[in-house]
Amino acid sequence: MSGALAGKVALVTGASRGIGRAIARKLASAGCDVALNYYNSHDEAQALCAELQANGRRAHAVQGSVGVPDSVDEMFSEVRKHFDRLDIVVSNAASGVLKPAMEMSLKHWRWCLETNAFALDLLAQRSVPLMRDGGRIIAMSSLGAQRAMPDYGFIGASKAALESLARTLAQELGPKNIRVNVVSAGVVDTDALAYFPNREQLLANFAQRAPAGPVLTPDDVAGAVYLLCLPEAAMINGHTLVVDGGFCISG
């Protein structure tokens, strides 16, 4: 086996498409065996499994809704059938409602908060017993956690809660040699962005204001996750790493 993370076992949620798929590929290329969580995209998840297996990695797809405790329990039961431990967990799966806050309901609030923030705690609770030699837990956030964005209020609030929760988990799990960090991505043109009514405006604004370049790709975000998994990042804990090409520093 070769690669900086050779022999490690990773779980990536929302791994069948977009940023999650890029993260799974990156970790596998670095030597990880990977459990691939998905919710609806069964065919895409199986195709990614086949791809990683063809490259010499163990990979298994596990269906589950990350914000529902019973579903997460079933997911981890399946993970344990194929892997005897976990070293890396990436909480990437996300969902939400794109509407003005003045039009939102309690159902919308619960949906955003449970899927985007509560899921991190569920994953941590189930993962820690499998991280017998320590590990890394990485949550995926977005610029909406810190900035006001049209129709993004409840999602942004749930991402802000996610970042706060990650800091608490970093403090609690640090003595167990488990590091908890967040990667906050800028505007990435994935399938999820197609649901934004102002998609073209977002992409154009990012291209104009990001000094490092006009396009941010899923692979760029996956690279940041990989960096936080390296042994050299052992003293990075409770940190939110922004990957946006400098977008946020440009006014």
C-alpha positions as CSV (number, residue, x, y, z in Angstrom):
1,M,0.0,0.0,0.0
2,S,1.2,3.5,-0.7
3,G,0.0,7.0,0.0
4,A,0.2,9.4,3.0
5,L,-2.9,7.8,4.5
6,A,-2.2,4.2,3.6
7,G,-4.1,1.7,5.8
8,K,-6.6,4.3,7.1
9,V,-10.4,3.8,7.0
10,A,-12.6,6.7,6.1
11,L,-16.4,7.4,6.2
12,V,-17.6,10.1,3.9
13,T,-21.3,11.1,4.0
14,G,-23.0,12.4,0.9
15,A,-20.2,10.7,-1.0
16,S,-22.0,9.9,-4.3
17,R,-21.8,13.3,-5.9
18,G,-20.1,16.6,-6.0
19,I,-17.7,17.6,-3.2
20,G,-18.4,14.3,-1.3
21,R,-17.3,12.3,-4.3
22,A,-14.2,14.3,-4.7
23,I,-13.3,13.8,-1.1
24,A,-13.8,10.1,-1.3
25,R,-11.6,9.9,-4.4
26,K,-8.9,12.0,-2.8
27,L,-8.8,10.0,0.4
28,A,-8.8,6.7,-1.5
29,S,-5.9,8.0,-3.7
30,A,-4.0,8.7,-0.5
31,G,-4.4,5.0,0.6
32,C,-7.7,5.0,2.5
33,D,-10.4,2.4,2.4
34,V,-13.7,4.2,2.2
35,A,-17.3,3.7,3.4
36,L,-19.4,5.8,1.1
37,N,-22.7,7.1,2.6
38,Y,-25.5,8.2,0.2
39,Y,-29.2,8.9,0.6
40,N,-30.9,8.7,-2.8
41,S,-28.1,8.3,-5.3
42,H,-27.7,4.5,-5.2
43,D,-26.3,4.0,-8.7
44,E,-23.8,6.8,-8.4
45,A,-22.6,5.4,-5.0
46,Q,-22.2,1.9,-6.5
47,A,-20.3,3.3,-9.5
48,L,-17.9,5.1,-7.2
49,C,-17.4,2.0,-5.2
50,A,-16.5,0.1,-8.3
51,E,-14.1,2.8,-9.3
52,L,-12.3,2.8,-6.0
53,Q,-12.1,-1.0,-5.9
54,A,-10.6,-1.0,-9.3
55,N,-7.9,1.2,-8.0
56,G,-7.1,-1.3,-5.2
57,R,-9.1,0.2,-2.3
58,R,-11.8,-1.4,-0.2
59,A,-15.0,0.5,-0.7
60,H,-18.6,-0.1,0.4
61,A,-21.7,2.0,-0.1
62,V,-24.0,2.5,2.9
63,Q,-27.4,4.2,2.6
64,G,-28.7,6.5,5.4
65,S,-30.1,9.8,6.4
66,V,-27.5,11.5,8.5
67,G,-29.9,13.6,10.6
68,V,-32.0,10.7,11.8
69,P,-30.6,8.7,14.8
70,D,-32.2,5.3,13.8
71,S,-30.9,5.7,10.3
72,V,-27.4,6.5,11.4
73,D,-27.5,3.5,13.7
74,E,-28.3,1.3,10.7
75,M,-25.6,3.0,8.7
76,F,-22.9,2.2,11.3
77,S,-24.1,-1.3,11.7
78,E,-23.5,-1.8,8.0
79,V,-20.1,0.0,8.3
80,R,-19.0,-2.4,11.1
81,K,-19.8,-5.4,8.8
82,H,-17.1,-4.3,6.4
83,F,-14.6,-2.3,8.5
84,D,-13.2,-3.0,12.0
85,R,-12.4,0.6,12.7
86,L,-12.6,4.2,11.5
87,D,-9.8,6.7,11.3
88,I,-11.4,9.6,9.4
89,V,-15.0,10.8,9.3
90,V,-16.1,13.5,6.9
91,S,-19.6,15.0,7.6
92,N,-20.4,16.3,4.1
93,A,-24.0,15.4,3.5
94,A,-26.2,18.5,3.6
95,S,-29.7,19.7,2.7
96,G,-31.9,22.7,3.3
97,V,-34.6,25.0,2.0
98,L,-33.8,28.0,-0.2
99,K,-36.5,30.6,0.8
100,P,-36.5,34.0,2.6
101,A,-36.4,33.6,6.3
102,M,-39.8,35.4,6.6
103,E,-41.4,32.5,4.7
104,M,-39.8,29.7,6.7
105,S,-41.5,27.3,9.1
106,L,-40.5,25.2,12.1
107,K,-40.4,22.1,9.8
108,H,-37.9,23.9,7.6
109,W,-35.8,24.9,10.6
110,R,-35.6,21.3,11.9
111,W,-34.8,20.0,8.5
112,C,-31.8,22.3,8.1
113,L,-30.5,22.0,11.6
114,E,-30.9,18.2,11.9
115,T,-29.3,17.4,8.6
116,N,-26.5,20.0,8.6
117,A,-25.6,20.3,12.3
118,F,-27.1,17.6,14.5
119,A,-25.7,15.0,12.0
120,L,-22.2,15.9,13.1
121,D,-22.9,15.0,16.7
122,L,-24.6,11.8,15.7
123,L,-21.6,10.8,13.6
124,A,-19.2,11.7,16.3
125,Q,-21.1,9.7,18.9
126,R,-21.1,6.6,16.7
127,S,-17.6,7.0,15.3
128,V,-15.5,7.6,18.5
129,P,-15.8,4.0,19.7
130,L,-14.3,2.9,16.4
131,M,-11.5,5.4,16.6
132,R,-9.4,3.4,19.0
133,D,-6.1,4.9,17.9
134,G,-7.4,8.5,17.5
135,G,-8.7,10.0,14.3
136,R,-10.0,13.0,12.4
137,I,-13.6,14.3,12.1
138,I,-14.1,16.9,9.5
139,A,-17.3,18.8,8.9
140,M,-18.1,20.7,5.7
141,S,-19.5,24.2,6.1
142,S,-20.1,27.2,3.7
143,L,-19.6,30.9,3.6
144,G,-23.2,31.3,4.5
145,A,-22.3,30.5,8.1
146,Q,-20.7,34.0,8.3
147,R,-22.3,36.0,5.6
148,A,-25.9,37.0,4.8
149,M,-26.9,35.4,1.5
150,P,-30.3,35.7,-0.2
151,D,-32.6,32.7,0.6
152,Y,-29.9,31.0,2.6
153,G,-30.8,32.1,6.1
154,F,-31.8,28.8,7.7
155,I,-29.0,26.9,5.9
156,G,-26.5,29.5,6.9
157,A,-27.7,29.4,10.5
158,S,-27.4,25.6,10.6
159,K,-23.8,25.9,9.2
160,A,-23.0,28.4,11.9
161,A,-24.3,25.9,14.4
162,L,-22.2,23.2,12.8
163,E,-19.0,25.3,13.2
164,S,-19.8,26.0,16.8
165,L,-20.5,22.4,17.6
166,A,-17.2,21.3,15.9
167,R,-15.3,23.6,18.3
168,T,-17.0,21.9,21.3
169,L,-16.3,18.5,19.9
170,A,-12.7,19.4,19.3
171,Q,-12.4,20.3,23.0
172,E,-14.1,17.2,24.2
173,L,-12.4,14.7,21.9
174,G,-8.9,16.3,21.9
175,P,-7.7,14.2,24.8
176,K,-8.7,11.0,22.9
177,N,-6.3,12.1,20.1
178,I,-9.3,12.9,17.9
179,R,-9.1,16.2,16.0
180,V,-12.3,17.9,14.9
181,N,-12.1,20.6,12.2
182,V,-14.3,22.3,9.6
183,V,-13.7,23.1,5.9
184,S,-15.8,26.0,4.7
185,A,-16.0,26.1,0.9
186,G,-16.7,29.1,-1.3
187,V,-18.9,28.9,-4.4
188,V,-18.4,25.5,-6.1
189,D,-20.3,24.7,-9.2
190,T,-21.8,21.3,-8.3
191,D,-25.2,19.8,-8.9
192,A,-26.4,21.4,-5.6
193,L,-25.7,24.9,-6.9
194,A,-28.2,24.3,-9.7
195,Y,-31.0,24.7,-7.1
196,F,-30.0,28.3,-6.4
197,P,-32.1,30.8,-8.4
198,N,-29.1,33.1,-8.5
199,R,-26.6,30.5,-9.6
200,E,-25.1,32.5,-12.5
201,Q,-24.8,35.6,-10.4
202,L,-23.0,33.7,-7.6
203,L,-20.5,32.1,-10.1
204,A,-19.9,35.5,-11.8
205,N,-19.4,37.3,-8.5
206,F,-17.0,34.6,-7.3
207,A,-15.0,34.7,-10.5
208,Q,-14.7,38.5,-10.3
209,R,-13.7,38.7,-6.6
210,A,-11.5,35.6,-6.0
211,P,-7.9,36.7,-6.4
212,A,-6.6,33.1,-6.7
213,G,-8.7,32.3,-9.7
214,P,-12.2,32.4,-11.2
215,V,-13.2,28.7,-10.5
216,L,-13.3,26.7,-7.3
217,T,-13.6,23.0,-7.9
218,P,-14.7,20.0,-5.7
219,D,-11.1,18.8,-6.0
220,D,-9.8,22.1,-4.4
221,V,-12.1,21.4,-1.4
222,A,-11.1,17.8,-1.2
223,G,-7.5,18.8,-1.1
224,A,-8.2,20.9,2.0
225,V,-9.9,17.9,3.7
226,Y,-6.8,15.8,2.8
227,L,-4.5,18.3,4.4
228,L,-6.3,18.2,7.7
229,C,-6.0,14.4,7.7
230,L,-2.3,14.3,7.4
231,P,-0.1,13.6,10.4
232,E,1.5,17.0,10.0
233,A,-1.9,18.5,10.9
234,A,-2.1,16.8,14.3
235,M,-2.1,20.2,16.2
236,I,-4.8,21.7,14.2
237,N,-8.0,21.3,16.2
238,G,-11.3,23.2,16.4
239,H,-10.3,25.2,13.3
240,T,-12.5,26.4,10.3
241,L,-10.3,26.3,7.2
242,V,-11.8,28.6,4.5
243,V,-11.2,27.4,0.9
244,D,-12.5,30.2,-1.3
245,G,-9.5,31.5,-3.4
246,G,-9.5,34.7,-1.3
247,F,-13.1,35.6,-2.1
248,C,-13.9,36.7,1.5
249,I,-10.9,39.1,1.7
250,S,-12.1,41.0,-1.4
251,G,-14.7,43.2,0.2
